[in-house]
Amino acid sequence: MMGIKNVTMGKWVFLSSLIMFSILSCGNKKALNKDLELMQSSPVQLPLGNMECLMNGKDTVLENFDDSKMKLIIYTDSTVCSPCALNELYLWNRIISTTNIYGAKMKYYFIFAPKREELDMVEFMLKTNTFYYPVFIDKANVFSVNNSHLPSNTMLHTFLLNERNEVIMVGSPLQNADIYDL
């Protein structure tokens, strides 16, 4: 009889856990939908002139870089380990090469806003590990300040903008094959 109670109790715990997970998932979906609506509520500002730009390990000034029709923003804020994210930049080479067919119509904006204590390491890594695409270092956190409508959820920090800098798609093609295919 004790075994029957344990099985019944086990089923109840399982069902309760399943119901609680479902409720939390619905809450997460609602929060995610709210974040996505907020992202699409205003155009994204790209204050690139207020950021340091490094390309091929060298300080660079880019003319008319922000005039493309499609812009994929890859934003790494101070809540993420910036050196860790820099170690993964090479993963973008394949994606960049597959979208080269778009030419100047499609550009990538790698924006790093590292913690102050990581800043020297980030600059050193960018100068010694050559990455053949511009990387913007946001020392003054101007991207976040100018785009307060962007959520803090780092899963939403990779997004595609149209020519009016409106968010049209959210998610990283590195982590989601469906986004890569799109």
VOBA-1610 file (N, C-alpha, C; in pm, whole numbers, padded with zeros to 5 digits, always signed):
BEGIN
Met+00082-00119+00000Met+00000+00000+00000Met+00086+00126+00000Met+00198+00121+00070Met+00288+00234+00073Met+00342+00262-00068Gly+00368+00158-00147Gly+00416+00173-00284Gly+00316+00246-00371Ile+00186+00217-00353Ile+00081+00283-00432Ile+00077+00431-00399Lys+00087+00466-00270Lys+00086+00608-00231Lys+00206+00680-00292Asn+00324+00614-00291Asn+00444+00677-00348Asn+00429+00699-00498Val+00370+00603-00570Val+00348+00618-00713Val+00250+00731-00738Thr+00141+00733-00661Thr+00040+00839-00676Thr+00101+00974-00643Met+00177+00980-00535Met+00242+01104-00497Met+00341+01147-00606Gly+00414+01051-00662Gly+00509+01080-00769Gly+00439+01137-00892Lys+00322+01078-00927Lys+00245+01130-01041Lys+00197+01270-01013Trp+00154+01296-00891Trp+00104+01428-00855Trp+00217+01531-00864Val+00334+01495-00813Val+00449+01586-00821Val+00486+01612-00967Phe+00484+01507-01048Phe+00515+01521-01189Phe+00414+01613-01258Leu+00284+01588-01234Leu+00180+01671-01296Leu+00188+01815-01248Ser+00214+01833-01119Ser+00226+01969-01065Ser+00345+02040-01130Ser+00455+01968-01143Ser+00574+02026-01206Ser+00545+02063-01352Leu+00474+01974-01421Leu+00440+01998-01562Leu+00350+02120-01576Ile+00251+02132-01489Ile+00161+02247-01492Ile+00238+02376-01461Met+00324+02371-01360Met+00402+02489-01323Met+00495+02530-01437Phe+00558+02432-01502Phe+00645+02460-01617Phe+00565+02526-01728Ser+00444+02474-01754Ser+00359+02531-01859Ser+00322+02675-01828Ile+00289+02702-01702Ile+00253+02838-01662Ile+00373+02930-01680Leu+00490+02884-01634Leu+00610+02966-01648Leu+00645+02988-01795Ser+00627+02886-01877Ser+00655+02899-02020Ser+00564+03003-02082Cys+00436+03001-02045Cys+00343+03101-02097Cys+00387+03240-02053Gly+00428+03252-01928Gly+00478+03379-01878Gly+00600+03424-01954Asn+00690+03330-01984Asn+00810+03363-02061Asn+00774+03406-02202Lys+00674+03340-02262Lys+00631+03379-02397Lys+00572+03519-02395Lys+00494+03548-02291Lys+00435+03682-02281Lys+00544+03787-02265Ala+00643+03758-02180Ala+00753+03852-02159Ala+00833+03868-02287Leu+00857+03759-02357Leu+00930+03765-02483Leu+00854+03847-02587Asn+00724+03824-02598Asn+00642+03902-02692Asn+00644+04050-02657Lys+00640+04080-02527Lys+00645+04219-02483Lys+00780+04282-02521Asp+00890+04206-02500Asp+01022+04255-02537Asp+01032+04279-02688Leu+00977+04188-02767Leu+00982+04203-02913Leu+00902+04324-02959Glu+00786+04344-02899Glu+00705+04462-02933Glu+00779+04590-02898Leu+00845+04589-02783Leu+00921+04706-02740Leu+01037+04734-02836Met+01104+04627-02881Met+01214+04644-02976Met+01167+04708-03105Gln+01046+04674-03147Gln+00995+04726-03273Gln+00924+04860-03258Ser+00920+04913-03135Ser+00848+05038-03111Ser+00921+05162-03161Ser+01051+05155-03174Ser+01131+05270-03218Ser+01246+05223-03304Pro+01290+05307-03397Pro+01409+05271-03474Pro+01531+05263-03383Val+01627+05184-03423Val+01752+05169-03348Val+01848+05278-03391Gln+01907+05346-03294Gln+02006+05449-03321Gln+02143+05383-03325Leu+02223+05419-03423Leu+02359+05366-03435Leu+02460+05480-03420Pro+02495+05513-03296Pro+02590+05624-03273Pro+02735+05580-03295Leu+02764+05534-03416Leu+02895+05476-03446Leu+03008+05577-03431Gly+02980+05704-03455Gly+03082+05808-03442Gly+03131+05824-03299Asn+03056+05774-03203Asn+03094+05784-03062Asn+03159+05656-03011Met+03196+05568-03103Met+03259+05442-03065Met+03392+05428-03137Glu+03482+05356-03074Glu+03609+05323-03138Glu+03583+05210-03236Cys+03645+05215-03352Cys+03628+05111-03453Cys+03763+05047-03482Leu+03767+04915-03473Leu+03888+04840-03506Leu+03856+04743-03619Met+03947+04737-03716Met+03932+04643-03827Met+04071+04589-03861Asn+04080+04458-03872Asn+04210+04395-03895Asn+04311+04434-03787Gly+04262+04457-03666Gly+04349+04491-03554Gly+04395+04635-03550Lys+04342+04720-03639Lys+04386+04859-03646Lys+04269+04954-03623Asp+04300+05068-03560Asp+04200+05174-03547Asp+04158+05215-03687Thr+04028+05229-03707Thr+03974+05255-03840Thr+03865+05361-03834Val+03859+05444-03935Val+03748+05537-03952Val+03675+05492-04077Leu+03547+05465-04064Leu+03467+05418-04177Leu+03377+05529-04228Glu+03379+05550-04356Glu+03291+05648-04419Glu+03166+05577-04470Asn+03050+05633-04444Asn+02922+05583-04495Asn+02896+05436-04464Phe+02944+05389-04352Phe+02926+05247-04318Phe+02781+05218-04282Asp+02711+05316-04228Asp+02576+05291-04179Asp+02467+05322-04282Asp+02501+05321-04409Asp+02401+05352-04512Asp+02349+05228-04585Ser+02370+05110-04529Ser+02324+04987-04596Ser+02175+04966-04575Lys+02115+04886-04663Lys+01972+04857-04655Lys+01938+04760-04542Met+02028+04664-04520Met+02007+04567-04411Met+02128+04571-04319Lys+02100+04571-04189Lys+02206+04578-04090Lys+02181+04469-03986Leu+02278+04382-03969Leu+02266+04282-03863Leu+02350+04331-03745Ile+02282+04358-03636Ile+02346+04407-03515Ile+02378+04288-03425Ile+02504+04279-03383Ile+02547+04179-03287Ile+02602+04258-03170Tyr+02522+04272-03066Tyr+02553+04359-02953Tyr+02592+04275-02832Thr+02708+04303-02779Thr+02755+04235-02658Thr+02771+04341-02551Asp+02683+04336-02451Asp+02689+04437-02346Asp+02777+04389-02231Ser+02782+04469-02126Ser+02872+04441-02014Ser+02827+04324-01927Thr+02708+04270-01951Thr+02665+04154-01873Thr+02724+04025-01927Val+02784+04033-02046Val+02841+03916-02112Val+02994+03926-02103Cys+03059+03815-02095Cys+03206+03811-02096Cys+03253+03852-02236Ser+03300+03975-02250Ser+03343+04025-02381Ser+03458+03946-02440Pro+03563+03913-02363Pro+03670+03831-02423Pro+03618+03695-02473Cys+03522+03639-02401Cys+03464+03511-02445Cys+03393+03529-02580Ala+03316+03637-02591Ala+03244+03664-02716Ala+03342+03693-02830Leu+03451+03761-02800Leu+03551+03789-02903Leu+03616+03661-02953Asn+03634+03564-02864Asn+03690+03436-02905Asn+03601+03363-03005Glu+03474+03401-03012Glu+03380+03335-03102Glu+03353+03415-03229Leu+03420+03527-03247Leu+03397+03610-03367Leu+03422+03532-03496Tyr+03520+03444-03495Tyr+03553+03369-03617Tyr+03433+03290-03669Leu+03338+03254-03580Leu+03220+03178-03621Leu+03134+03257-03720Trp+03147+03389-03718Trp+03068+03474-03808Trp+03125+03476-03949Asn+03248+03434-03968Asn+03310+03438-04102Asn+03228+03363-04206Arg+03177+03247-04170Arg+03098+03167-04266Arg+02970+03241-04303Ile+02904+03299-04205Ile+02779+03370-04231Ile+02805+03493-04316Ile+02909+03567-04281Ile+02944+03686-04359Ile+02976+03648-04503Ser+03050+03541-04522Ser+03086+03502-04659Ser+02964+03458-04740Thr+02865+03397-04675Thr+02746+03355-04750Thr+02655+03472-04786Thr+02668+03583-04715Thr+02584+03699-04746Thr+02659+03804-04828Asn+02779+03774-04868Asn+02855+03868-04953Asn+02785+03894-05086Ile+02693+03807-05126Ile+02620+03828-05251Ile+02536+03955-05246Tyr+02504+04002-05125Tyr+02426+04124-05111Tyr+02512+04249-05124Gly+02644+04232-05120Gly+02735+04346-05132Gly+02712+04447-05022Ala+02709+04574-05060Ala+02694+04682-04963Ala+02553+04692-04905Lys+02459+04613-04955Lys+02322+04617-04904Lys+02310+04553-04766Met+02406+04466-04730Met+02402+04393-04604Met+02533+04414-04530Lys+02524+04470-04409Lys+02644+04490-04327Lys+02620+04438-04187Tyr+02730+04405-04122Tyr+02728+04353-03985Tyr+02786+04457-03891Tyr+02724+04472-03777Tyr+02767+04569-03678Tyr+02796+04494-03549Phe+02924+04466-03526Phe+02967+04400-03404Phe+02996+04509-03303Ile+02910+04522-03203Ile+02923+04628-03105Ile+02950+04564-02969Phe+03062+04603-02909Phe+03100+04552-02778Phe+03101+04667-02678Ala+03029+04649-02568Ala+03030+04744-02457Ala+03082+04668-02335Pro+03213+04649-02328Pro+03269+04565-02222Pro+03269+04634-02086Lys+03284+04552-01983Lys+03307+04606-01849Lys+03438+04683-01852Arg+03450+04784-01767Arg+03573+04864-01764Arg+03698+04777-01743Glu+03684+04678-01655Glu+03801+04593-01626Glu+03836+04500-01743Glu+03748+04485-01840Glu+03775+04402-01958Glu+03821+04483-02079Leu+03815+04613-02070Leu+03841+04699-02185Leu+03981+04679-02244Asp+04083+04679-02161Asp+04219+04660-02212Asp+04234+04524-02280Met+04175+04422-02220Met+04183+04287-02276Met+04112+04282-02411Val+03995+04346-02421Val+03919+04348-02547Val+04000+04417-02657Glu+04056+04532-02626Glu+04135+04604-02726Glu+04258+04523-02766Phe+04325+04462-02669Phe+04441+04379-02700Phe+04402+04262-02790Met+04292+04194-02758Met+04248+04079-02838Met+04215+04122-02981Leu+04148+04236-02996Leu+04112+04281-03131Leu+04235+04324-03211Lys+04337+04372-03143Lys+04458+04415-03214Lys+04550+04298-03246Thr+04540+04189-03172Thr+04629+04076-03197Thr+04562+03962-03273Asn+04433+03946-03257Asn+04359+03842-03329Asn+04282+03909-03442Thr+04336+03907-03557Thr+04277+03979-03670Thr+04140+03922-03706Phe+04046+04012-03714Phe+03910+03979-03760Phe+03882+04075-03874Tyr+03848+04022-03989Tyr+03838+04101-04112Tyr+03704+04170-04130Tyr+03652+04223-04021Tyr+03528+04298-04027Tyr+03532+04403-03916Pro+03473+04519-03934Pro+03479+04622-03831Pro+03412+04577-03701Val+03477+04611-03591Val+03421+04587-03457Val+03419+04721-03386Phe+03305+04756-03331Phe+03288+04884-03263Phe+03296+04861-03112Ile+03381+04941-03046Ile+03396+04934-02901Ile+03321+05053-02842Asp+03220+05023-02766Asp+03134+05125-02706Asp+03178+05150-02562Lys+03280+05233-02546Lys+03337+05260-02413Lys+03244+05341-02324Ala+03163+05426-02384Ala+03074+05514-02307Ala+02932+05462-02299Asn+02908+05341-02349Asn+02775+05279-02343Asn+02668+05361-02416Val+02708+05428-02524Val+02615+05514-02598Val+02508+05434-02673Phe+02542+05313-02715Phe+02442+05231-02785Phe+02324+05202-02694Ser+02352+05161-02573Ser+02246+05130-02477Ser+02168+05255-02438Val+02238+05364-02415Val+02172+05489-02376Val+02079+05537-02487Asn+02123+05528-02612Asn+02041+05574-02725Asn+01931+05477-02764Asn+01936+05357-02710Asn+01838+05254-02744Asn+01780+05190-02619Ser+01726+05272-02533Ser+01673+05223-02405Ser+01553+05128-02424His+01496+05126-02543His+01384+05037-02570His+01429+04893-02597Leu+01560+04871-02609Leu+01609+04735-02631Leu+01611+04659-02498Pro+01566+04535-02498Pro+01559+04459-02373Pro+01697+04418-02323Ser+01704+04385-02195Ser+01830+04340-02136Ser+01858+04193-02165Asn+01760+04121-02215Asn+01775+03980-02248Asn+01879+03965-02360Thr+01995+03907-02328Thr+02103+03896-02425Thr+02068+03807-02544Met+01967+03722-02530Met+01924+03639-02643Met+01863+03726-02754Leu+01825+03848-02720Leu+01763+03939-02816Leu+01860+04047-02864His+01989+04026-02842His+02087+04128-02879His+02149+04106-03016Thr+02094+04014-03091Thr+02131+03999-03232Thr+02003+04017-03311Phe+02002+04118-03398Phe+01879+04148-03471Phe+01910+04217-03603Leu+01816+04202-03694Leu+01829+04258-03828Leu+01745+04385-03839Leu+01806+04487-03897Leu+01737+04614-03919Leu+01716+04636-04068Asn+01609+04707-04102Asn+01587+04748-04241Asn+01656+04883-04265Glu+01634+04943-04381Glu+01701+05070-04414Glu+01658+05186-04325Arg+01545+05173-04256Arg+01499+05277-04163Arg+01540+05245-04019Asn+01626+05146-04003Asn+01676+05101-03872Asn+01567+05046-03781Glu+01464+04989-03843Glu+01358+04924-03768Glu+01390+04775-03757Val+01364+04718-03639Val+01390+04576-03617Val+01292+04494-03698Ile+01345+04405-03783Ile+01256+04320-03865Ile+01272+04172-03831Met+01381+04136-03762Met+01401+03997-03721Met+01496+03996-03602Val+01471+03902-03511Val+01551+03892-03390Val+01602+03750-03374Gly+01728+03738-03337Gly+01786+03607-03311Gly+01918+03591-03384Ser+01999+03502-03333Ser+02132+03481-03389Ser+02133+03363-03485Pro+02183+03383-03606Pro+02195+03270-03699Pro+02298+03168-03653Leu+02383+03205-03559Leu+02479+03108-03504Leu+02410+03005-03416Gln+02302+03047-03349Gln+02234+02958-03256Gln+02102+02904-03306Asn+02056+02952-03421Asn+01927+02909-03471Asn+01936+02888-03622Ala+01929+02763-03664Ala+01941+02730-03807Ala+01829+02792-03890Asp+01710+02807-03832Asp+01600+02868-03905Asp+01630+03013-03940Ile+01689+03085-03848Ile+01727+03224-03875Ile+01837+03228-03978Tyr+01932+03136-03968Tyr+02039+03128-04068Tyr+01981+03108-04208Asp+01882+03018-04219Asp+01821+02990-04348Asp+01747+03112-04402Leu+01685+03189-04315Leu+01615+03310-04359Leu+01713+03411-04412
//
